[in-house]
Structures are given as structure tokens and as C-alpha cells.
Amino acid sequence: GSGGGTGGGSGTGTGSSVGGGLSNRTVKSRGKVNESSQKTGTVNVNVCVDSNGDVISADFTQKGSDTADGQLREAAVDAARRYKFAPSEFDKQCGTITFRFRVK
């Protein structure tokens, strides 16, 4: 495979992807991750979204995470709460957001 451009801007040091029951929902805006330590790891957050596209719950899950670091967990959950999804007919839809922290 070839291709795959780079996202512009100054690298935040994090990548994130939405999966599970939310993988088909359009992400309108991503929560910014406030994490400036040089720690690395993958943090999985279980999120539930209402019909307006607002995140109604966000909880760290060890499943799929390779770190239990408190700072990274807090930063990931905080960012996940600030995601905004496109509206849908579902009252409640749950899935995961995976945050990959890497040194800038």
C-alpha cells in the first residue's frame, strides 16, 4: 500500500480512532488532548453518545489499553468527553475511542 498523507499542524503527539458501535457515526469535532508529559501508551475509553451527538459517558477500559498510567487515562477520558458526533436516531450508542500517545 502507498499513500496516506500527513495531518498538518504541529503534532499533538496523539492519534485517536473511534471504534465499536460508534465506528459509523461521523465525528464533528474531536476533543483536544491536554497531555504534555513524555509518556507513551494506548488508552481505550468506552463512550456512549446520545441522539444529539453529545458524549454522555466516558470511562477508561483496560481492554485494548496498554497503559494504566493515571495521567494518560485522565487526559484520554477528558478528551473523549469533549468529542461531538453527528446526530442520529439512536437514543444511546456506545463504542470506544482509542488514544495513542507518543513522544513528539
C-alpha positions as CSV (number, residue, x, y, z in Angstrom):
1,G,0.0,0.0,0.0
2,S,1.1,3.5,-0.8
3,G,-0.3,7.0,0.0
4,G,-1.6,8.2,3.4
5,G,-0.9,11.9,3.8
6,T,0.2,13.6,7.0
7,G,-2.1,15.7,9.0
8,G,-0.8,19.3,9.1
9,G,-0.2,21.4,12.1
10,S,2.2,20.9,15.0
11,G,1.9,17.3,16.1
12,T,0.0,16.9,19.3
13,G,1.7,13.6,20.0
14,T,-1.6,11.7,19.9
15,G,-3.6,9.8,17.4
16,S,-7.1,8.6,18.1
17,S,-9.6,6.4,16.4
18,V,-13.3,5.6,17.0
19,G,-14.5,2.0,17.0
20,G,-17.2,-0.3,18.2
21,G,-20.8,0.8,17.9
22,L,-19.7,4.3,17.1
23,S,-17.5,3.5,14.1
24,N,-20.2,4.5,11.7
25,R,-21.0,7.8,13.4
26,T,-19.5,10.9,11.9
27,V,-17.2,12.8,14.3
28,K,-18.0,16.5,14.1
29,S,-15.2,17.6,16.4
30,R,-12.5,15.8,18.4
31,G,-11.7,16.7,21.9
32,K,-8.2,18.2,22.3
33,V,-5.9,16.1,24.4
34,N,-4.2,18.1,27.1
35,E,-1.2,15.9,27.8
36,S,2.3,17.3,27.8
37,S,4.3,14.6,29.6
38,Q,6.6,12.5,27.5
39,K,4.7,9.3,28.4
40,T,3.6,6.9,25.7
41,G,0.9,4.3,25.5
42,T,-2.5,3.4,24.2
43,V,-5.6,4.2,26.2
44,N,-9.1,2.9,25.3
45,V,-12.1,4.8,26.5
46,N,-15.7,3.4,26.4
47,V,-18.0,6.2,25.4
48,C,-21.8,6.5,25.0
49,V,-23.3,9.1,22.8
50,D,-26.9,10.4,22.7
51,S,-29.1,11.2,19.7
52,N,-27.8,14.8,19.6
53,G,-24.2,13.5,19.2
54,D,-23.1,14.5,22.7
55,V,-21.0,12.2,24.8
56,I,-23.0,11.2,27.8
57,S,-20.4,8.9,29.4
58,A,-16.7,8.2,29.0
59,D,-14.9,5.6,31.1
60,F,-11.4,4.2,30.9
61,T,-11.3,0.5,30.0
62,Q,-8.2,-1.8,30.4
63,K,-9.4,-3.8,27.4
64,G,-7.3,-2.6,24.4
65,S,-5.2,-0.3,26.6
66,D,-1.5,-1.0,27.2
67,T,-1.1,1.5,30.0
68,A,-2.8,2.2,33.2
69,D,-1.0,5.5,33.8
70,G,-3.2,7.9,35.6
71,Q,-2.2,11.0,33.7
72,L,-2.8,9.4,30.3
73,R,-6.1,7.9,31.4
74,E,-7.3,11.2,32.7
75,A,-6.2,13.0,29.5
76,A,-7.9,10.5,27.3
77,V,-11.2,10.4,29.2
78,D,-11.2,14.2,29.4
79,A,-10.7,14.5,25.6
80,A,-13.3,11.7,24.9
81,R,-15.9,13.7,26.9
82,R,-15.4,16.7,24.6
83,Y,-16.0,14.8,21.3
84,K,-19.0,15.8,19.3
85,F,-20.7,13.3,17.0
86,A,-23.3,13.9,14.2
87,P,-26.9,13.5,15.4
88,S,-28.6,10.2,14.8
89,E,-31.9,8.4,15.5
90,F,-30.3,6.3,18.3
91,D,-31.1,7.5,21.9
92,K,-27.9,5.9,23.0
93,Q,-25.0,4.5,21.1
94,C,-21.8,3.2,22.7
95,G,-18.4,2.4,21.4
96,T,-14.7,3.1,22.1
97,I,-12.3,5.9,21.3
98,T,-8.6,4.8,21.3
99,F,-6.0,7.3,22.1
100,R,-2.4,6.6,21.1
101,F,0.1,8.7,23.0
102,R,3.6,9.0,21.5
103,V,6.5,11.3,22.2
104,K,6.6,14.3,19.9
